[in-house]
Amino acid sequence: MTENAPQPNEADDAEREVSEQKAVRLAKRDRLIASGAEAYPVGVPITTTIPAVREKYPDLEPDTATGDTVGLAGRIVHLRNTGKLCFASLQSGDGSRIQAMVSLAEVGQESLDTWKDLVDLGDHLFVGGDVISSRRGELSIMVSEWKIAAKTLRPLPNLHTELNEETRVRSRYLDLITREGARQMVRARATAVASLRTTFGTHDYIEVETPMLQVMHGGASARPFATHSNAFDTELFLRIAPELFLKRAVVGGIDRVFEINRNFRNEGADSTHSPEFAMLEAYQSYGDYLQMADLTQEMVQNAALAAAGSHVVTWADGTEYDLGGDWDRIGMYESLSETSATTITPETPFEYLLAHATRLGIEVQHPTHGKLVEELWEHYVKPSLDRPTFVMDFPIDTSPLVRAHRRTAGVVEKWDLYVHGFELGTGYSELVDPVVQRERFVEQAKLAAGGDVEAMRLDEEFLRALEHGMPPTGGMGMGIDRLMMALTGLGIRETILFPLVK
């Protein structure tokens, strides 16, 4: 070997081992088919499930026969072949396991030899036989018949070694097979989303679906993904928010409306941001941002009860976090002034804010009064927030779809909800005056013309809808992935079943 020859590494060794095992398993597949059996049958004669058998026989005494003959299937996660008696642990999709015992006396020599020759870890297997408990008291099936339900060609990862995060994210199916925490996340998320729908139902909301492909992106300040429609020969955008269509529904008389669906934003990805994410938005006629705050607190607390059984949730690292009680409400300008020891109001000059941000090393692209205030607030106040907190009353120029505050000039009736320091949701008293909305859109269009890729465009179709009259309305939005972060303490990639990765 020359001095500069490439050296083998662990990844190469692992891939070589997988390739060798795959070749062995392919040969077993061929022998299985040659014997007249199927490697991937259309079905197997199951009569029950592993969880159902475990529920029916929770406390069998050791070495007990029930006389109950069943047929069930699962994935082999443990396999031990010893002479005249072979053992396999079968796992169902929810992680429940049961032992299968294959004995010479029950299945005969030919079947036992075939088992030893063709069955591997990871295979999906059907077994039929009597429910018993072993001498050690393990709930088992004494197998009288068996067949492979799906032959696996790749080995499972070591079930005693935790997968690294990259493997968990890129190969979520392996994560689900090997880790209870991954399976719990799927169930908890489904339970939490069902709870959200239940809460909306108690308040007479109607669920709808709005377009994901839009000719005009809007409803948030974000950079969109662009695509092209061959059928219409036009540029389209993956939606950044459903807001403008949900408001059209309110104009049309659907007084309480919500949607849970996907949004797409062509921006950075980190522990709290994903380019594709699940979003909840809701709008209530004759409501305002204060009522939407009450509703949001109720929804999150109900979701915690449903998914975790308590308002005090336990995160993955063992930390307990209290989502109960009435949540704090603080003003953005007031909390910024208090924490920075500098009086900052909607009248504070832009130049003063810019100089203050520059001294702190804060850089803001396309700075405005509102952007500087929000960046300063994030610098001074955000790190101190731990309890669930509604941050109220934002600068007017960063919230072009929000009604001006009923008492305070220069701010809008908007809140952001922070949980353990990250933003979970936002709520508005919606801007329903089409004349003022047009003025706001025009200001946004100027920012866009100046190079701000996150600025909104002037949406004539939405303005046309507003001109038909939209009642006073409260609105809110909340990321479903971030809700799960609040309930579990995990990063966003762990809360999304199949996150986008490079």
N, C-alpha and C positions, 0 to 999 in steps of 0.2 A: 504493500500500500504506500502510495507516495505521500509526502508530507502535507500536500495541499488537497488530498482527496477528501470529499465530503464525509463527515462523520455521521453515523446513524444517530437518531434521536428517539425519544420516547414516543412521539407521535407516529413516526414511521414504523416503529416496532408494533404499536397498537394496531395500525391499519393493516400491517402485514398479517397479524394474528387474526383480525376480523376476516380478511380475505381467505385465509386458510380454513377458518371455521365455516365460512359461507360455502366454500367448495365442498366440504364434508356434508353440509346440510343439503346442498343441491343434489348430491349423490343419493342421500336418504330420500329426498323427494322423488327422485327417479325410481328408486326401488319400491317405494310406496305405491306409485302409479302402476308400475309393472306388475305388482301383486294383485291388481284389480281394485284396489281401494282408491279413495280420492284424497288429494292433499288439501283441497279447498272445496268441500261439499257445500251444496246449496243450503243445507240445514242439518241439524242433528236433533234426535227425539228427546229434547229436554222436557221435564215435567215440573221443575221447580228451579229455584235459584239458590246460590250459596247463602246469601243473607237470610232467605226464608227458612232454610234448614237450621241455621244458627239460632234464629229467633224461636223456632219451634222446639229446639233441644238445647236450652242454654246451660243446663247443669246435669248432663248425663254422668252417672257413676262410671268409674273405670271398668273396662271390659264388659260393656253392656251392649246387647243387641236389641234393636227396637222392632225389628220385623217390618220396618217401613222401607219399601223399595222406591227409589227415586232415580231420575235421570237429570244430570246437571252438567254445566260446562264452566270452564274457567281457564285462565292462563297459568301455565306451570312456572312457579317462581322458586321452587325447591325440588330437587330430584335426587333420589338415593336408591340405587339398585344393589341389592344384597341377596345373592343366591335365589332362594325360592320365594322371597317376599320383597317387593319393590314399593317404594313410597314416593308420592308426589304431593306437593302443596299446591292447590289450585286457588287462584285469586280472581275475584270478580272485579267489575269496574269500580266499585266503591271501596275496594281494598279488603273486603271480607275474604277470609281464607277457610279452606277445609282440606283435610288430608284425604288422599286417595290411596288405598292399599290394594296392590295387585299381587295376588298369591297364586302359586302353581296350582293349588287345590281348587281354586275357584275358576280360573280361566284356562288351564291346561298349558302344556309345554310350548306348543306352537305360538299361542298368543303371548305368552310370557317372553319367548325369544324375540318375537316381533317388537314387543314393547322395548326391550333392551337395545334392539338394533336401531329403531326408528324414532323414538321419542326423545326430545331435547328440551332443555330449559327454554322458556319463552313460547313454546307451542300452545295453541289453544286446543283444549282437550275435552271431549265428552266422556263421561263415565256414567254407567248405570250400575246400581247395586243397592245393598242394604245400608241404612244408616246405623252406625255403631259408634262406640267409643273404644279407643285402643286401651291396652293395658296401662298406659301412662295417663289415660283419661282424655286423650285428644279426640275431638269429634271427627269422625272419618266416614268414608264410603268404602265398604268392602266390595271391590269391583267385580262384577260378573261379566260386563262387556265394556268395551272402550273403543273410541275411534278418534283420530286427529280431526279437529274442526278447522284448523288453519295451521299449516306448517310454517314456522318462522325460519327465515334464511340467515338472519343476523343474530348474534348472541345478545342477550340482555347485558346491561352494565352490571358491575358488581353491586348487589343489593346492600352490602354492608359498608359501602363507601359512598359518601354524599356526592352527588353531581356538582360540578362547579356551575357558577351562575350562567356562563356563556352556553354551556350544554343545556341547562334547564330552559333557557330562552329559545335557543335555536331548535332544539328537539323536544318540544313540550310533551310530545307523546311519551318519551322516555321518562320525563319528570312525573307525569301522571301515573305511569306504571310503578315507579320506584318510590315515590315520596307522598306520604299522607298529606303533608302541607299543601301540595299542589292540588290534590283532590278536594281538600277542604275549601280552598280558595274558589274553585268552580261552584261548589255547593253554596258557599256563603254569598257569592256574588248573585247567583240565581235567586236566593232567598231575599237578599236586600232589594233587588230590582222588583221582585214580586211585592214586597212590602211597600215600595214607592207607589206602585200602581194601586195597591189597596188604599193607601192614604189618600191619593187623588180621588179614588172612588167615593170615599166618605165625604168628600167636599164637592161632589157632583162635577168633576172634571171629565172631559171627553178626550180620549187619546186619538191622535191623527198621525198621518205620515205626510211629509212634505218633500219636495224634490231635493235630491243630492246633486244632480247636474243642473247648474244654473247658468243663465246667460249673463247674469250680473251678480257678482259675489257681494255679500253685505251681511250686516247683522253683528259685525265685530270688527275690530281693528287687527287684521292679520293678513299675512301673505298667502294667497290661494295657490292650489295646484291648477294648472291650465291643461286642457285637452282639446281635441277637435272632433266634431261630429261630422262624419262623412254623409250621413243622411240629410242633414240640414246645411252642410258646408259652412259651419260657423264655429267660432271658438266658444268653448264652454269651460266652466269652472266647477271643481268639486267644492261643495259648500263649506264655508267656514262656520256657518251657524244657520239654524232654521228660522231665526227671528222674524225676518221680513215676511215670510209666508205664513207663519203662525199669526202674525198681526193681521194679515189679510183675512184669516179665518175669524178673528174677533170682529173685524169690520163686517163680515158676513153674518154675524149673529151667533157664532159659537162662543158663548160668553166665558166659559172656563175650558181651556184647551191646553193639552201638553203633548210632548213628543219625547221619546227616548230612542236615539238613533246615532249614527256615526257622523262625526265632523272630520274635516281634513284641513290641516294648516301646514304650509310649506315653510316650516321654521325649524329651529334647532330641537334636538332631542336630549333630554337629561333625566334625572331621577324623578322629575315631576311633569315632564312634557313628552308627548308622543305625537308624531305627525298625523296619526290616525287615532281617534279616541271616541269613546261613547259619551254622549251629552244628553242631559235632560234640560228641556226648557218648558216653561209654563207661563200662561197669561190669564189674568182674571179681570173681567170687566168690573168697573166700579170698585177696584181695589187700588192699593198703593204700595210703596216699597216697604212700609212698616208691616202691613198684613202679609206680604210675601216673606218677610223675615220670620214672622211667627210660623207660617206654613213650612218654611225650610227647616227651622228648628224641630218642628213636629216630625217632618219626614225623616230627618237624619236620626233622631232619637228612636223612632219606630223601626227604622232599618237596623239600628244597633240591637234593639230588643229581639228582632226577628232572627238576625244572623248570629248574634253572640249571647243572647239570653239576658242581657243587662245593658244599662246605659254606661256602665264601666266596662270598657272593652280591654282585652289583654292582647297586646301586640306580639309579633313574632319573637321579639327579643325578651319577652317576659314583662315589659313595662305595662302598667295599668294606666289607662287614660279615661278620664271622666267626661262623658258627653252629656251628662244629666243636668238638671236644673235650668234656670234661665241664663242665657248667655249674655256676656257683656256687650255693650254698644258704646263705641267711642267715635268722636268726630275726627276726620282726617286732619283738618287744620289745627284743631285744638290739641290733639295728641302730638302732632309734629311740633307745635310751639312749645308745649310743656317739655318734651324730651330734648329738643335742641337748645332750650333756654333762649330762644329767639322768637319774637312775635312774627308769625307768618300768617297772612290772611289773603283772601282773594284780591285785595288791593295792593299787595306787596309787588313792587316793580319787578319786571322780568329781569332787568340787569342785575338787581340785587340777588335774585335767586340763582342766576347763572354764575355770578361771582362766588356765591356760597358753595354751589356744586363744584366749581372748578377747584376751590381750596381743598375740598374733600377728595379730589381726584375722580369725581363722578362725570362720566362722559355721556351725553344724550344726543342721539342722532335726531336731526330736525327738531331742536328744542322749542317748546312752547312753555307758557306759564304752567299749564297743567302738568305736562310731562316732567318738568323740573320739580314741582311740588311732590308728585308721586315718587320720583326717584329719591328725593330727600327723605320722604316718609319711609321708604323701604330701608334707607340707610339708618335712620335714627330709631324708628318705632318697631318695624317688623321683627327684628331679632328678639325683642322682649316679649312677643306674643306667644303664649303657650296654651292658655285656656281658649275654648271656642269663643271667637270675638267677631262681632259685626263692626266693620269700619265704615262709618257713615259719611255721606255728603262729600262728593268728589268735585274736582275742578270741572268747569263747564266745557272747556275745549277738548277734553279727552273723552267725553261721553256724548257723542253727537245724536244718540237716539233716546236721550233721557230728558225728562221734564225739568225745567229750572226749579230750584228750591222755592217752596211757598213762602219762606220768610227771609232767607239769606241770599243776597245778590252774589253772583259769580260762582255759585256751586249748583250742583244738580242733586236730585233725590235718588242717590245710588248708594248701595252698600256692597262691600266685598266681605265674604265670610272667610276668616282665617282659622284653621285648626292646626295646632302645634306648629305654627309658623308658616304654613303653606296655604295658598288660596284654594278654597274648596268650591265656592259658588259666588254668584253675584245677583243683585236684585235692583229693580228700577221702579220708580213711578214713570211710566212710559210717556214719551213725547208724542202727543196726538194732534198737535196743531200743524196742519200741512204747510202753512206759510213759514213758520219757524223751522220746521223740518227741512224745507227746501233751502233756507238760509244756512243751516248747519251742513247740509250736503255740499253746498257751494264752497264753504270753507274747507271741507274735507277734500274736495276736488282740487283746490289750490295747493293743498299739501301734497296730493298725489302728483300734480304737475311739477312740483318742486323736487320730486324724487322719493317721496315717502311711499314705499311699496305696501305699507300696512293701512294707508288711508282708504276711506270708503269712496266709492264712486256715486255719482248722482243717479239715483234709480227712479226714473220717471214712472214706471209701472207701480212701484210701491207708493209714490206720491199720489198717483191717480186713485189708488185704493183709499188712502187717507182722506182725500178730498170728498169721498162719499160719507165721511163721518165715522170716527172711531171713538167710542166712549172712554171716559177716564179708566185707566188700566194699570194694574201692577203686573210686573213680570219678574221672572227669576230664571237662572241657569245654573246647572251644577254638573261637573264632570263625574260620571259613574266610576271611572277608574280612580279618580281622586277620593271619591266616597269610600272605596275599598281600601285606599291607603289610610284613611282616617280610622277605619274599623280594624285594620290589621297591622298597621305600622310598616308595611312593606313598600318598596319602591314601585313606580308605575309599571315597569316591565314585568314585575311579578303579578300584578293585578290583572293584566291583560292576558288572555289565554294564548294568543298567538301574536305577539308584538312584532312590529316591523324592525328588522335588524339588517345591517349591511352584510 
